[in-house]
Amino acid sequence: MKRQILTTEDGSHTLYVPEMDEHYHSIHGARQESMHVFIEAGLNAHPGKELTIFEVGFGTGLNAFLTALESKHQQRKITYHTIEKFPLREEEWKSLNPEKDTDNEDSQLFTHLHNCQWEKINHIDDKFQLQKIEGDLTNFNFQALPPFDLVYFDAFAPDKQPQLWSPKIFAAIFNHMANDGILVTYSAKGTVRRIMQSAGFQMERIPGPPGKREMLRGRKP
Ligand SMILES: C[S@@+](CC[C@H](N)C(=O)[O-])C[C@H]1O[C@@H](n2cnc3c(N)ncnc32)[C@H](O)[C@@H]1O
């Protein structure tokens, strides 16, 4: 897959896929969007002190990186499982800046998240564990993983990759979530809301990140 690096409006990088005409993040601010959608509306909305997180699309590692930073700041123990069909090449992730003013320790963390082995559970520090799985969400067997407290659904947009936003996938994720689990996604589409509702989620439309009016959050009752 061909990808180009772009700088978004908050100074953080994202990737652009010309063949799909699709970005990995909002061009209004990649870091800002990840913070809003996944950290503030997801991680900070869950009361658990110890969490199992599942992410759709490891990609640039930005969500994993911000979550690892938060686990340290908030002293919360997090096990983070993430699936990725098209891992970045080393020269690609090495050219990314995860945030504008990344200090040295943070940039070592970013490197560590990318350098650690795929498939195994990596102990990144005493609070954060990471399992990167190279695989395809459309035929993934969730049974190998523990129940999810929190899901970051960060696939490419529903009109670009409709097969990932299917009733079957949302039902499989719902069935694999713990009670009171939360799923967050940047999409605010009515079709996505209805598919998630049919899977069993209690749905909310909440304010979106800069440049986007709304986003969706679902809870497993
Ligand atoms: C919108 S990007 C977001 C990536 C990441 N969360 C980030 O912050 O960079 C969507 C990601 O889903 C991955 N992806 C696409 N199709 C997939 C599939 N069938 N299974 C798993 N991952 C997939 C893409 O390669 C890409 O990394």
The ligand as an SDF file (V2000), in Angstrom:
LIG
                    3D

 27 29  0  0  0  0  0  0  0  0999 V2000
   -7.8760    5.1420    9.9100 C   0  0  0  0  0  0  0  0  0  0  0  0
   -6.3820    4.1890    9.9390 S   0  0  0  0  0  0  0  0  0  0  0  0
   -6.0220    4.3890   11.6690 C   0  0  0  0  0  0  0  0  0  0  0  0
   -4.8150    3.6950   12.1690 C   0  0  0  0  0  0  0  0  0  0  0  0
   -4.3250    3.9600   13.5960 C   0  0  0  0  0  0  0  0  0  0  0  0
   -5.3130    3.7860   14.6070 N   0  0  0  0  0  0  0  0  0  0  0  0
   -3.5590    5.2450   13.7070 C   0  0  0  0  0  0  0  0  0  0  0  0
   -3.8470    6.0170   14.6470 O   0  0  0  0  0  0  0  0  0  0  0  0
   -2.6800    5.4730   12.9030 O   0  0  0  0  0  0  0  0  0  0  0  0
   -7.0730    2.5450    9.7100 C   0  0  0  0  0  0  0  0  0  0  0  0
   -6.1190    1.3880    9.9270 C   0  0  0  0  0  0  0  0  0  0  0  0
   -6.8050    0.1400    9.7380 O   0  0  0  0  0  0  0  0  0  0  0  0
   -5.9460   -0.7650    9.0340 C   0  0  0  0  0  0  0  0  0  0  0  0
   -6.7510   -1.7800    8.3400 N   0  0  0  0  0  0  0  0  0  0  0  0
   -7.3360   -1.6690    7.1290 C   0  0  0  0  0  0  0  0  0  0  0  0
   -8.0070   -2.7970    6.8190 N   0  0  0  0  0  0  0  0  0  0  0  0
   -7.8540   -3.6490    7.8580 C   0  0  0  0  0  0  0  0  0  0  0  0
   -8.3120   -4.9640    8.1320 C   0  0  0  0  0  0  0  0  0  0  0  0
   -9.0860   -5.6170    7.2600 N   0  0  0  0  0  0  0  0  0  0  0  0
   -7.9770   -5.5280    9.3090 N   0  0  0  0  0  0  0  0  0  0  0  0
   -7.1830   -4.8610   10.1960 C   0  0  0  0  0  0  0  0  0  0  0  0
   -6.7200   -3.6030    9.9850 N   0  0  0  0  0  0  0  0  0  0  0  0
   -7.0390   -2.9940    8.8490 C   0  0  0  0  0  0  0  0  0  0  0  0
   -5.2070    0.1580    8.0880 C   0  0  0  0  0  0  0  0  0  0  0  0
   -4.0450   -0.4330    7.5620 O   0  0  0  0  0  0  0  0  0  0  0  0
   -4.9380    1.3590    8.9810 C   0  0  0  0  0  0  0  0  0  0  0  0
   -3.7520    1.2090    9.6980 O   0  0  0  0  0  0  0  0  0  0  0  0
  1  2  1  0
  2  3  1  0
  2 10  1  0
  3  4  1  0
  4  5  1  0
  5  6  1  0
  5  7  1  0
  7  8  2  0
  7  9  1  0
 10 11  1  0
 11 12  1  0
 11 26  1  0
 12 13  1  0
 13 14  1  0
 13 24  1  0
 14 15  1  0
 14 23  1  0
 15 16  2  0
 16 17  1  0
 17 18  1  0
 17 23  2  0
 18 19  1  0
 18 20  2  0
 20 21  1  0
 21 22  2  0
 22 23  1  0
 24 25  1  0
 24 26  1  0
 26 27  1  0
M  CHG  2   2   1   9  -1
M  END
$$$$
